[in-house]
């Protein structure tokens, strides 16, 4: 009799927690999505780190490198000359100096929009991305692609790609933060889509210029997305807490004189 009662109690507790989890998932869709991105990004990074030292992973990286260098001269990349020039310009968008300048400009915009919490979280996210990149590069110490293939100079280890990681952290974070200042759904989607495109282009340029192996860039993208979503989730939780207390640092609604758009 006692065992049956305990079984019923366990079932009731399980049902209670299931309902709470389901209610949270329905009410906090954005938070659940962020958690999924974090989990998926970390899992993919771990998988890439394992594959990096295996024969299949090395063969894949080499096949991509050779495919982009089909000519006798290993520095002569696939496509016309202007493609390499364009990639050199694009890759600069993931450099730390450019990202710091962009961060200062975006922080000014966020402060004007009274998004004080976002303005604080942006440099924290970027600094954390730099730290992650440098710590992991030092831990894995992977060699870069052969120097005879490279179209740019490099100064540190290869895994993960710092440009891909930082571009993903910065542009994705900025895209999400700027989207929150805008009322129209189509504008929000455009801003986030543009941010993702910039991150993809920067990472792709590192592969094309033979500055990184392909798995380096994939690892940078996955970890950068996970870190960006972790920063957003932290800001989201802080704001929810501060709004409830009606005090502290949080993002205030930006003033807008635009009339509402039907259907958006």
N, C-alpha and C positions, 0 to 999 in steps of 0.2 A: 504493500500500500504506500509506504513512504517513498519507495523508488519511483512508483508511478507519479506521485505528486511532484517529486523533483524533476521528472522528465517533462511534465506539463509546465512547470515553472521555467525550465530552460527554454522550452519552445516559445513561451510568452516573451521572455527576455530577447530571444533571437528575433522574433517578429517585431518587437518594439524598436530594436536597433536597426533593423532593416527598413522600417518606416521612416526613422529619423535620417538615415543615409539617403533614402530615395527623396525625401522632402528637401534635404540639403542640395542634392544634385539638381532638382528641378528649380530651386530658388537661386542657386549659385552656379549657373551654367558656365560663366566666364572663369570662375575659380576652378571648377572641375576640369575645364579645358586646359587651363594653365598647368594644373597638376599632371594631366596626361602628357603634355609637351615636356615637362620636366622629367617625368619617368621615362618617356620614350627617348629623349635626347641623351640622358645618362646611359641608358641601356645600349643605345647605338654606339656611343663613344667607347664603352667597355668592349663591345664586340669588335670594333675597329682596332682598338689597342691590342686585342688578342690576335687578330688577323695580320696585323702589321709584321709580326715576326715569323709568320708561316709562309710556306712556299707559294700557296695560292694567292695570298695577299700581295706578295712581292711580284708575282707574275702579272697580276692585274695592273699594278702600278706601272710596271715596265711596259706593258702592252699599250697603255694610254700614252705614256711618254713617247714611245716609238711611233705611235699612230699620228701624233702631232708633229713629228719630225721625219717626214717621209723622204727627205732629200739627202744627198751625200754629206752636205755640211750640216752637222748636228744643230747649229744655231739657226738654220734656215727653217722656220716654223711653217706649218700648213697655212695656206692662204696668201693673199697679196700683202705687200709691205705695210699698207695702211692699217691692216688688222693688228699687227704688232704695235704700231704707234698708238692705236686706240687702247689696246690692252695696257700699255705703259701708263696712259692717262688714267684709266679706270682703276688700276691697282693702287694708285696714289690715294684714292678715296678710302682705303683701308689703313692708311698710315696713321700713326699716333698723332703726329703734328696736325694733320688735316682734321682728324676726329676731335681733337681738343678745340680747334678753332670753331668747328661746327657746334660743339657742345656749348661753348660760351654763347654763341648766337642763339641757340635753341633755349638755353636757360633764361636769356633776356626775354625772349618771347613768352615763355611760361610764367615768368614773374609778372609781366604786363597783364597776362590773362588771369592772374591771381592763383595760378597753380603752384603754390609754394612747395607742397610736398613733392610733386613731380620734379620741380627745379632742383630739389635737394637729392632726390633719388638718382637723377641722371648721372652726375659725376661719381656717385657711389657705385653705380652699375658699371661705368666705364673703368674706374679704378680696379674694381673687382675682376673685370675681364682681363685687364693687363696682368694682374697678379696670377690669375689662373693660368694664363698663357705661359708666363715665364716659369712658374713652378713646374708645370707639366713638361715643358720643353727640357728643363734641367733634369727631370725625373726619367724621361724616355731616351734622351740623347740620340735621337735618330739622325742619321746623315741625310743631307739634302740630295736631290738629284745630281748626277755628275756635272761638274762645273762647265764642261764643254757644251752642255745643252742650255745652260741658264742664260737668259737675256737680261737679268738684273743681278745686282750684287746682294748677297745675304750675309748676315752676321751671327746667327745663332742656330740652334737645332731646328729640326724640321717638323716634329710632331708635338702638338697639333699646329695647324696654320694659324699664326697670330692674326694675320690680316683677315682671314675668314671668320675667326672667332670674334674679334673686336668689331668688325663690320656688322656681323649679325647682332651682337649685343647692342651696339649703338643705334643702328638704323631701325631695328625692330622695336627697341625701347622707345625711340623717338616717334616712330609711327604710331604705336599704341597710345602714347601720351598725347600727341597732337590730335589723334582721332577722338579722344575724349573731349577736346575743346570744340568739336564740330557737331552740329545738330543733324545734318543730313546723312542718311545711311550710305548713300552712294559715295559721298565725299569721304566718309570714314573708310570704306572699302578701298577707294582709290589710294588714300594715304598709306594704308597698311600694305597694299599691293606694291606700291612704289618702293616702300622700305624693304620688302622682301626681295624685289628685283635688284636693288642696289647691293644687298648682301650676296646674292647669287652671282652677280657680275664680278664683284671684287674677288670672291673665291675662285671663280672660273678663270680670271686673269692670272692668278697664281699658278694654276695648272698649265695654262697656255705658255706662260713665260718660263716654265720649268723651274720656278722658285720653290715648288712643293710637289710632292707626290699627291696623287688624287685622294688617297685615304687620309692624308694630312688635312686636306680641305674639308672632306666629309666629316672628319672628327671636329674640326673647328666650327662648322655649321651646326652640328648636333649639340655640342657643348655650349656654343653661343646662344642658341635658341633656349636651351634649358636655363641658363643663367639669366637671360633677359626675362623669361617668364617667372623665375624665382624672385627677381627684383620687383616685377609688377605685382606679384602676389603679396610680397611684403608691404608694398605701398598700399595695396588694396586693403589689407588687414589693418594697417595703421590708420588709414583714413576712416574705415568703418568704426574703429574703436574711438577715435577722436571726435567724430561726428556725434556719436552717442553721448559723449561727455560735453559736447558743445564747446570744446576748447582744444588748444594744441595746434599742431601743424597739420593742415590738410588742404585739399584743393577746393577752392570756392567756385561756384558757377560763374563763368565769364559772362559779362553783360552782352546782350545781343538785341539788336533792333530788327532783326530779320523776321518776317512773318512766317508762321509754320507752313510747311509744305505738305499738302494732302498726300496721305499714303506713306509718309516718311516720319 
